[in-house]
Amino acid sequence: MNIKYLRLQDIAEVSAGGTPKRSEPAFWQNGSIPWVKIKDIKSKYISETEEYITKQGMEKSSAKLFPKGTILYTIFATLGECAILDIDATTNQAIAGINITSDEVLTDYLYYYLKSIKSKVINEGRGVAQNNINLKILRNITVPIPSFDMQRKIIEILKTTENILFKRQQQLQALTALKQSIFLDNFKGNKRYPNVKLKEVITSIKAGLSTGGENRKKDEGELGVLTTSAVTYGVFDPKAFKVPPKDKIKEKKLVFPTKDSILVSRMNTKELVGAACIVEEDYTELFIPDRLWKLVPNAELINPYYLISVIQSRLFRIQIDRISTGTSGSMQNISQKNYLDLEIPLIDLETQNKYASKVSAINHKLKMLNSSLVNIKMLYEVLLHKAFNGELFQEAIEV
């Protein structure tokens, strides 16, 4: 077995980006150079960005133009996110560019390896205020380098799993879009029904408890704390949890998901803040974190399946964008008062129930697809781990 162990700086140039002064219009107006922020890292490849800078902005700041094929790696606040540039682009200072200089390392192999050690990097970067690592830590990460043949085998199996995962996500998105289309066809522009504030149709709203925890299987009788990923796809994912330290659990402050309640992400990235899902049964061993709210609909006024459709609608999303706060590139927040003051159309209960019946089949299919998606994600994580410790192939890679 011929496996080399080299530091990242021995096989690549590693440097961080920069941000041109926002106060200088000449650095931003009519910019044509893509400028990547953490929120632009949404998938394996980056081919477009939300913002662009000018040539002058790049030259008058610490921003650097990274060529297509550069691996981007987040080093501040959100740690260990990876992507590969499909365009030439600059980045902000929270993102490092990793430009491979060795002819012994395939780009996709290094990308997958960096993804596989995300939790390890996060543990190293835990700080008091913000999680971050410096370039020195990143450059000194040890990378196992097997033969090209082994690298290609690892790439092939992980790419195959990624493709399956992507197709499942597309199916979920298509069904969600169909559900939204039915909602809009039934209620958009219908002036017969008044708008009411959200607080008028729920009986309670509660945030959960912040405890932290480990990513491991929960032992029988142990409690788990949900993560915000439990609501990301609009369908409740009870497998998205961590196991908290027992000394952090305060029984009186625990909030459990219950049947027909709605969970809302009150703190998340700009795209995901306000994400919500409905809970279809009681959970007594999972509690919600402080980044989620539990809403209990008033059953005499509103059907929970109608309410979740309103909360997940594009029209409601516009209101969420208006009230969410946070600086560019940071986590966004929603205040409880502002959220409860948002307006929704209050359709008569009989019409709500008819609508809920129409979309019940779609909801069932969404639940099945989400369960499948969760299993595929778990498989991908297992394969990612096994690929770099020799469990997939005979040529072992020990880190």
C-alpha positions in Angstrom: 0.0 0.0 0.0 1.5 3.3 -1.1 -0.3 6.1 0.8 1.3 9.4 1.4 0.4 11.8 4.2 1.0 15.4 3.3 -0.2 18.7 4.8 -2.7 20.7 2.7 -0.1 23.4 2.2 2.2 20.8 0.6 -0.3 20.0 -2.2 -2.2 23.3 -2.6 -2.0 27.1 -2.3 -4.4 28.2 0.5 -5.5 31.8 0.8 -8.5 33.7 2.0 -10.6 36.3 0.2 -11.6 39.9 1.2 -14.4 42.4 1.1 -14.1 45.7 -0.8 -15.4 48.7 1.2 -19.2 48.9 1.0 -18.9 52.7 1.3 -17.2 52.9 -2.1 -19.8 52.6 -4.9 -17.0 52.2 -7.5 -16.1 48.9 -5.9 -19.6 47.5 -6.4 -21.8 49.3 -8.9 -22.0 47.5 -12.2 -19.6 44.9 -11.0 -18.9 41.9 -13.2 -16.6 39.8 -11.1 -18.5 37.1 -9.0 -18.0 37.5 -5.3 -18.8 34.5 -3.2 -20.3 34.6 0.3 -21.1 31.6 2.6 -24.7 31.8 1.5 -23.7 31.2 -2.1 -22.3 27.8 -1.1 -25.5 25.7 -1.7 -24.2 22.7 -3.6 -21.0 21.0 -4.8 -20.4 23.5 -7.7 -20.7 27.3 -7.7 -21.6 28.8 -11.0 -23.3 32.0 -9.9 -23.3 34.5 -7.0 -25.6 37.0 -5.5 -23.2 39.9 -5.6 -20.5 41.1 -8.0 -17.5 43.5 -7.5 -15.7 45.7 -10.0 -12.1 45.3 -11.1 -11.2 48.3 -9.0 -12.9 46.8 -6.0 -10.8 43.7 -6.3 -7.5 45.6 -6.8 -8.2 48.0 -3.8 -9.1 45.2 -1.4 -7.7 41.8 -0.2 -10.1 40.0 -2.5 -8.4 37.6 -4.9 -9.6 36.1 -8.2 -9.7 32.3 -7.7 -9.7 30.3 -11.0 -12.4 27.8 -12.0 -11.7 24.5 -10.2 -10.6 26.1 -7.0 -12.0 24.4 -3.8 -13.7 26.9 -1.5 -13.7 26.2 2.2 -15.5 28.2 4.9 -13.3 29.2 7.9 -15.4 31.6 9.8 -18.8 31.3 11.7 -20.0 28.4 9.4 -17.1 26.0 9.4 -16.1 23.2 7.0 -18.5 23.9 4.1 -17.0 23.1 0.7 -17.7 23.8 -2.9 -15.8 23.8 -6.2 -15.8 26.9 -8.4 -17.3 26.4 -11.8 -16.4 30.0 -12.7 -13.5 32.4 -11.9 -14.6 34.2 -8.7 -13.5 36.2 -5.7 -14.6 35.5 -2.1 -15.1 37.2 1.2 -12.7 36.7 4.1 -14.8 33.9 5.6 -13.9 31.7 2.7 -10.5 30.2 1.8 -9.5 29.2 -1.7 -7.6 26.0 -2.1 -5.8 25.7 -5.4 -4.2 22.3 -5.9 -0.6 22.5 -7.0 0.2 18.8 -6.8 -0.2 16.5 -9.8 -0.9 13.6 -7.4 -4.3 14.8 -6.1 -7.6 14.9 -7.9 -9.8 17.9 -7.1 -12.9 15.8 -6.4 -10.9 13.5 -4.0 -9.7 16.5 -2.0 -13.2 18.0 -2.0 -14.7 14.8 -0.5 -11.9 14.4 2.0 -12.4 17.9 3.3 -16.1 17.2 3.7 -15.4 14.0 5.6 -13.5 15.8 8.3 -16.0 18.6 8.8 -16.9 17.6 12.4 -13.3 17.3 13.3 -12.6 20.8 12.0 -15.6 22.2 13.8 -14.3 20.9 17.1 -11.0 22.5 16.5 -12.6 25.8 15.7 -14.9 26.2 18.6 -14.5 29.7 20.1 -16.2 31.9 22.6 -18.1 34.2 20.3 -17.7 32.7 16.8 -16.5 29.4 15.4 -13.5 29.9 13.2 -10.2 28.5 12.2 -7.2 30.5 10.8 -5.3 29.7 7.6 -2.5 28.2 9.6 -4.8 25.5 10.9 -6.2 24.9 7.5 -2.8 24.6 5.8 -1.6 22.1 8.4 -4.5 19.7 7.9 -3.1 16.2 7.0 -4.3 14.7 3.8 -4.0 11.0 3.0 -3.0 10.6 -0.7 -3.6 7.1 -2.2 -3.1 6.1 -5.8 -5.1 7.7 -8.6 -7.0 4.4 -9.0 -8.1 4.5 -5.3 -9.0 8.2 -5.6 -11.1 7.5 -8.6 -12.9 4.7 -6.9 -13.8 6.9 -3.9 -15.0 9.7 -6.2 -17.2 7.3 -8.2 -19.0 5.8 -5.3 -19.6 9.2 -3.6 -20.7 10.9 -6.8 -23.3 8.1 -7.4 -24.8 8.6 -4.0 -24.8 12.3 -4.5 -26.7 12.0 -7.7 -29.4 9.8 -6.0 -29.6 12.4 -3.2 -30.0 15.2 -5.8 -32.8 13.4 -7.6 -34.7 12.8 -4.4 -34.4 16.5 -3.5 -35.7 17.4 -6.9 -38.7 15.2 -6.4 -39.4 16.8 -3.1 -39.2 20.3 -4.6 -41.5 19.3 -7.5 -44.2 18.0 -5.1 -43.9 21.0 -2.8 -44.3 23.3 -5.9 -47.5 21.3 -6.9 -48.8 21.7 -3.4 -48.2 25.4 -3.6 -49.9 25.6 -7.0 -53.0 24.0 -5.6 -52.9 26.4 -2.6 -52.7 29.5 -4.9 -55.4 28.2 -7.3 -57.7 27.9 -4.4 -57.0 31.1 -2.4 -54.9 33.6 -4.2 -56.8 36.9 -4.7 -59.9 35.6 -3.1 -61.3 38.8 -1.5 -64.2 37.1 0.2 -62.0 36.1 3.2 -60.5 38.6 5.6 -56.8 38.6 6.7 -56.1 38.0 10.3 -52.9 38.1 12.3 -51.2 34.8 13.0 -51.5 35.3 16.7 -55.3 35.2 16.3 -55.4 31.6 15.1 -52.9 29.9 17.4 -53.3 29.0 21.1 -49.5 29.1 22.0 -46.0 29.6 20.7 -42.9 28.4 22.6 -39.2 28.3 21.9 -37.1 25.4 23.0 -34.0 24.8 25.1 -30.4 25.3 23.9 -28.2 22.4 25.0 -25.8 21.4 22.3 -25.1 17.7 21.9 -23.4 14.9 20.1 -24.2 13.5 16.7 -24.7 9.9 17.7 -27.4 7.3 18.0 -29.7 7.8 21.0 -29.7 5.1 23.6 -33.1 3.9 24.9 -34.6 6.3 27.4 -32.2 9.2 26.3 -33.6 12.5 25.1 -32.6 14.0 21.8 -32.6 17.7 20.9 -33.8 18.5 17.4 -31.7 20.5 15.0 -33.0 23.1 12.6 -32.5 20.5 9.9 -35.6 18.9 11.2 -37.7 21.5 9.4 -35.5 22.3 6.4 -37.4 20.5 3.7 -40.9 21.4 5.0 -41.5 17.9 6.2 -40.7 16.9 9.8 -37.5 14.9 10.1 -37.3 13.2 13.5 -33.9 11.8 12.7 -32.3 15.3 12.7 -31.3 15.5 16.3 -28.3 15.5 18.7 -27.9 13.8 22.0 -27.5 16.5 24.7 -25.4 16.3 27.9 -27.6 15.2 30.7 -26.5 18.2 32.9 -27.8 20.6 30.3 -31.4 19.2 30.3 -33.8 21.3 32.3 -37.0 19.4 32.5 -39.3 22.4 33.1 -38.0 24.1 30.0 -38.4 21.2 27.6 -40.9 21.7 24.7 -41.8 18.5 22.8 -43.3 18.2 19.3 -46.9 17.1 19.5 -49.5 16.0 16.9 -50.7 18.8 14.6 -48.2 21.4 16.1 -46.1 23.4 13.7 -42.3 23.9 14.1 -40.8 27.1 12.7 -37.1 27.9 12.4 -36.8 31.3 14.0 -33.0 31.6 13.5 -31.3 30.3 10.3 -29.7 31.4 7.1 -31.6 33.9 5.0 -33.1 31.2 2.8 -34.1 29.0 5.7 -35.2 31.3 8.4 -39.0 30.9 8.7 -38.8 27.3 7.3 -41.6 25.3 8.9 -43.2 21.8 9.0 -46.2 20.1 10.6 -45.8 17.3 13.2 -48.0 14.3 12.6 -47.6 12.5 16.0 -46.5 13.0 19.5 -42.7 12.7 20.3 -41.8 12.2 24.0 -38.1 11.7 23.6 -37.3 14.6 21.3 -37.4 18.2 22.4 -36.9 21.4 20.3 -34.0 23.8 20.6 -34.2 27.5 21.2 -33.8 28.1 17.4 -37.2 26.6 16.8 -40.7 27.6 17.8 -43.6 25.3 18.4 -47.0 26.7 17.3 -50.2 25.1 18.4 -53.1 26.0 16.0 -56.5 26.8 17.4 -58.5 23.8 16.1 -61.8 25.7 16.3 -60.5 28.3 13.8 -57.9 26.7 11.5 -57.0 23.4 10.1 -53.2 22.8 10.8 -52.7 21.5 7.3 -54.1 24.7 5.9 -52.0 26.8 8.2 -48.8 25.0 7.3 -49.6 25.6 3.6 -50.0 29.3 4.3 -46.8 29.5 6.3 -44.9 27.6 3.5 -46.4 29.8 0.7 -44.4 32.3 -1.4 -46.7 35.0 -0.3 -45.9 34.4 3.4 -42.2 34.1 2.5 -42.3 37.7 1.3 -43.4 38.8 4.7 -40.7 36.6 6.4 -38.0 38.4 4.3 -39.4 41.7 5.4 -39.2 41.0 9.1 -36.0 38.9 9.3 -32.9 40.8 10.6 -29.2 40.2 10.4 -26.2 41.4 8.5 -25.3 40.1 5.1 -23.9 36.6 5.2 -24.9 36.1 8.9 -27.6 34.2 10.5 -31.1 35.8 10.3 -33.5 36.2 13.1 -37.2 36.7 13.5 -38.7 38.3 16.6 -41.7 36.5 18.0 -43.8 39.7 18.1 -43.2 40.5 14.5 -43.9 36.9 13.4 -47.2 36.7 15.3 -48.2 40.0 13.7 -47.9 38.6 10.2 -51.2 38.3 8.3 -52.8 35.2 6.8 -56.1 34.8 4.9 -58.7 33.2 7.2 -60.7 30.9 5.0 -63.9 29.3 6.6 -63.1 26.0 8.3 -65.1 23.9 5.9 -63.1 25.2 2.9 -59.9 24.6 4.8 -60.9 21.0 5.5 -61.7 20.4 1.9 -58.3 21.8 0.9 -56.5 19.7 3.4 -58.2 16.6 2.0 -57.1 17.6 -1.5 -53.4 17.7 -0.5 -53.4 14.8 1.9 -52.1 12.4 -0.8 -49.3 14.9 -1.6 -48.5 15.3 2.1 -48.2 11.5 2.4 -45.9 11.3 -0.6 -43.8 14.2 0.7 -43.4 12.3 4.0 -42.3 9.1 2.2 -39.9 11.0 0.0 -38.4 12.9 3.0 -37.9 9.6 4.9 -36.1 8.3 1.8 -34.1 11.5 1.6 -33.0 11.2 5.2 -31.9 7.6 4.7 -29.9 8.5 1.6 -28.2 11.4 3.5 -27.3 9.0 6.3 -25.9 6.5 3.8 -23.9 9.3 2.1 -22.4 10.3 5.5 -21.5 6.7 6.3 -19.9 6.2 2.9 -18.0 9.5 3.2 -16.6 8.3 6.5 -15.8 4.8 5.3 -14.1 6.0 2.1 -11.3 7.5 4.1 -10.7 4.8 6.7 -10.3 1.9 4.4 -13.7 0.2 5.0 -14.8 0.5 1.4 -11.7 -0.8 -0.3 -8.7 -2.9 0.5 -6.3 -0.1 0.3 -6.7 1.4 3.8 -6.5 5.1 4.5 -6.0 5.8 8.1 -6.2 9.3 9.4 
